[in-house]
């Protein structure tokens, strides 16, 4: 009996040892798993902290860019406003100048038209006066022959006159060429 009890105790101890060993293995695995998870948690916390730092840095950079852009815009807006006002005033001045020039052109066109009418009237009056003077001359001296405007001249000579262009001599006189004898006839008479 004692043997059997010892065997039972020994068996129980073996079972207990096996159970304890099994639990120790589980505990060891769980501790390793826990350490691995703690390490991953540390890594993730570090990654989150790094990401937060990067995000904060990027956010600060973006805020700085926005501030700089705002400053630039704040300096550009008054300048642009001044330019717009200047260009608007300049536009109005040019518009007024164009209106005045258009008015002046209309007035000058009317003056030119009026002067052209006067000119035509004066020309008409001169033509009437000239016609009246011609009519008076013809009516007061009906016996006189009308005097031609261009004088006529007679050019008498030898056959050499053929080479002379009478129109090139003078335009003030109308020249008529007459060949009286040839060169041979002139030589014979001189002998």
C-alpha positions in Angstrom: 0.0 0.0 0.0 2.7 2.3 0.8 4.1 1.5 -2.5 1.0 2.1 -4.2 0.6 5.3 -2.4 4.1 6.3 -3.2 3.5 5.3 -6.8 0.3 7.4 -6.8 2.1 10.3 -5.2 4.9 9.9 -7.6 2.5 9.7 -10.5 0.6 12.6 -9.2 3.9 14.4 -8.8 4.8 13.6 -12.3 1.4 14.7 -13.5 1.7 17.8 -11.4 5.2 18.4 -12.7 4.0 17.9 -16.3 1.1 20.3 -15.6 3.5 22.7 -14.0 5.9 22.4 -16.9 3.1 22.8 -19.3 2.0 25.9 -17.4 5.5 27.2 -17.3 5.8 26.8 -21.0 2.6 28.6 -21.5 3.7 31.3 -19.1 7.0 31.5 -20.9 5.3 31.8 -24.3 2.9 34.3 -23.0 5.8 36.3 -21.5 7.6 36.2 -24.8 4.4 37.2 -26.6 3.9 39.9 -24.1 7.4 41.2 -24.5 7.0 41.1 -28.3 3.7 43.0 -28.0 5.3 45.5 -25.6 8.1 46.0 -28.1 5.6 46.5 -30.9 3.7 48.9 -28.7 6.9 50.8 -28.0 7.7 50.9 -31.8 4.2 52.0 -32.6 4.3 54.7 -29.9 7.6 55.9 -31.3 6.1 55.9 -34.8 3.1 57.8 -33.6 5.4 60.3 -31.8 7.5 60.6 -34.9 4.4 61.1 -37.1 3.1 63.7 -34.7 6.4 65.5 -34.8 6.5 65.3 -38.6 2.9 66.5 -38.7 3.6 69.4 -36.3 6.7 70.3 -38.3 4.7 70.2 -41.6 1.9 72.1 -40.0 4.3 74.8 -38.7 5.8 75.1 -42.2 2.4 75.4 -43.8 1.4 78.0 -41.2 4.6 79.9 -42.0 3.9 79.8 -45.7 0.3 81.0 -45.1 1.6 83.9 -43.0 4.1 84.9 -45.6 1.5 84.6 -48.3 -0.9 86.7 -46.3 1.8 89.3 -45.8 2.5 89.4 -49.5 -1.2 89.6 -50.3 -1.7 92.4 -47.7 1.1 94.4 -49.5 -0.2 93.6 -53.0 -3.8 94.4 -52.3 -3.3 98.1 -51.6 -0.9 98.4 -54.5 -3.4 96.7 -56.8 -6.2 98.9 -55.5 -4.1 102.0 -56.2 -3.3 100.8 -59.7 -7.0 100.0 -60.3 -8.0 103.5 -59.1 -5.2 105.1 -61.2 -6.2 103.1 -64.3 -9.8 103.9 -63.7 -9.0 107.6 -63.5 -6.8 107.3 -66.5 -9.5 105.4 -68.4 -12.1 108.1 -67.5 -9.6 110.9 -68.7 -9.0 109.1 -72.0 -12.7 108.5 -72.4 -13.3 112.2 -71.9 -10.5 113.1 -74.3 -11.9 110.8 -76.9 -15.4 112.4 -76.5 -13.8 115.9 -76.8 -11.8 114.9 -79.9 -14.9 113.3 -81.5 -16.8 116.6 -80.9 -13.9 118.6 -82.4 -13.8 116.3 -85.4 -17.5 116.8 -86.0 -17.1 120.6 -85.7 -14.1 120.6 -88.1 -16.0 118.4 -90.6 -18.9 120.9 -90.4 -16.4 123.8 -91.0 -14.8 122.0 -93.9 -18.2 121.3 -95.4 -19.2 124.9 -94.9 -15.9 126.1 -96.5 -16.3 123.7 -99.4 -19.8 125.2 -100.0 -18.3 128.7 -99.9 -15.5 127.7 -102.2 -18.1 126.2 -104.7 -20.1 129.4 -104.4 -17.1 131.6 -105.1 -16.1 129.4 -108.1 -19.6 129.6 -109.4 -19.6 133.4 -109.0 -16.2 133.7 -110.8 -17.4 131.5 -113.6 -20.5 133.7 -114.0 -18.3 136.8 -113.9 -16.0 135.3 -116.5 -18.9 134.3 -118.7 -20.4 137.9 -118.3 -17.0 139.4 -119.4 -16.8 137.2 -122.4 -20.4 138.0 -123.4 -19.7 141.7 -123.0 -16.6 141.5 -125.2 -18.4 139.7 -127.9 -21.3 142.0 -127.7 -19.4 145.3 -127.7 -17.0 144.4 -130.6 -19.0 142.2 -133.0 -16.8 143.4 -136.0 -13.5 142.2 -134.6 -12.2 138.8 -135.4 -11.6 136.7 -132.4 -8.0 136.7 -131.6 -6.5 133.2 -131.3 -4.8 132.4 -128.0 -1.6 131.1 -129.7 0.3 133.0 -132.3 1.2 131.2 -135.6 4.5 131.4 -137.4 5.6 130.3 -140.9 9.0 128.6 -141.2 10.3 128.5 -144.8 13.5 126.6 -145.7 15.1 123.7 -147.5 14.4 120.0 -147.1 16.4 120.0 -143.9 13.3 121.4 -142.2 12.0 117.8 -142.1 14.4 117.0 -139.2 13.1 119.8 -137.0 10.4 119.1 -134.6 8.4 122.3 -134.4 6.6 121.4 -131.3 9.9 121.2 -129.4 11.0 124.7 -130.4 8.4 126.5 -128.2 4.9 125.8 -127.0 4.0 129.5 -127.1 3.9 129.6 -130.9 2.2 127.3 -133.5 4.9 126.8 -136.2 4.0 125.8 -139.8 6.9 124.4 -141.9 7.1 125.0 -145.7 9.9 123.6 -147.8 10.6 126.1 -150.6 13.4 124.2 -152.4 15.7 121.3 -151.9 19.4 121.4 -151.1 20.4 120.5 -154.7 18.4 123.5 -155.9 20.1 125.8 -153.5 23.5 124.6 -154.6 22.7 125.2 -158.2 21.5 128.7 -157.6 24.7 129.6 -155.7 27.0 128.5 -158.6 
